[in-house]
Amino acid sequence: MAEKKLGWALVGLGKFATEQLIPAFPNCKKSKLVALVSGSPEKAQRIAAENNLNPKNIYNYQNFDLIKDNPEVDIIYIVLPNSLHAEYTIRAAQAGKHVMSEKPMATSVADCQKMIDACQKANKKLMIAYRAQYEPFNLKSIELIKSGKIGKLRFLTSDHGRLLKPEQPEDKWRADKELAGGGSLMDIGVYSLNAMRYLTGEEPVEISAMMHSDPNDPRFKEVEETVAFSLRFPSGVLANCSSSYGYDSVKRFQAFGSKGTLILDPATDYYEHNLELKLEDGKHEVQVKEEDHFAAEIDHLSECVLENKTPKTPGEEGLRDVKYMMAIYEAAKQGKPVKV
């Protein structure tokens, strides 16, 4: 008997949704795409036709709440600019649907809490789309560190950078503080931050930070360009991280232990990863099979709904990162460490 597939609706049909998420659904075992929510009827109709979706399952932002009357939709995936995650998560929960929200979860801790509360009140699951936590190379890195392959973990670094291009539709909103909530930190620094937490298995207790934006670059009129931040963990592990819209195509982390070093570079690419160990006896490339981690992440939430389990990356996980990012901004502003 074929496994039951839950019906998913995508809210927002930008480049990420159309190029990464929609192509992942055919690889899903427990999930199928059944509905679209978009401000562009032409685009939604074209994508619905390409994916054999019922044209009746196309919604816009005005009639979105009518999705409550559609039994085909079990889970709603919010793929909108950051400051809209809270509103649409709350509306989705009120419509009686489970929710996956893109990261960063929201642009304030208060909004994160409202999202958690709304889903709890509706008795619906809430998961934050931390795709790296479902990706085989990242999972292997966690396993290698935990097993003591590089000895006692002492220090970590992580850097995420890409050039912001506001002239392109997918980046236009990222230069807008009201929609994005912040600059490189909120967009890609969250990968560095989250990786430090899942690689140590700890929560930071102290944060230091510095920020710089080119004052002559119009892209950074509202949002920050580059952030450097340091984290102190209870075990004594320290981490140095950076995020930038000014240096290009970096997405890596390194873990330094008493017996060796682990390097994942790229660490959070959509398609390819490279994992290397540097030990006393030399360099070793760790072989891991590339898999569709978008499909794995989507199926994880479907499985949690079907089996009534708590997602691995629930709302609380997203709230913690937003709390730490606010502390990073605060530390940079004050020029001194912030206890968290």
Summary of the structure (lengths in Angstrom):
residues: 340
radius of gyration: 20.1
end to end distance: 50.1
largest distance: 62.2
contacts: 1196
relative contact order: 0.16
helix: 41%
strand: 24%
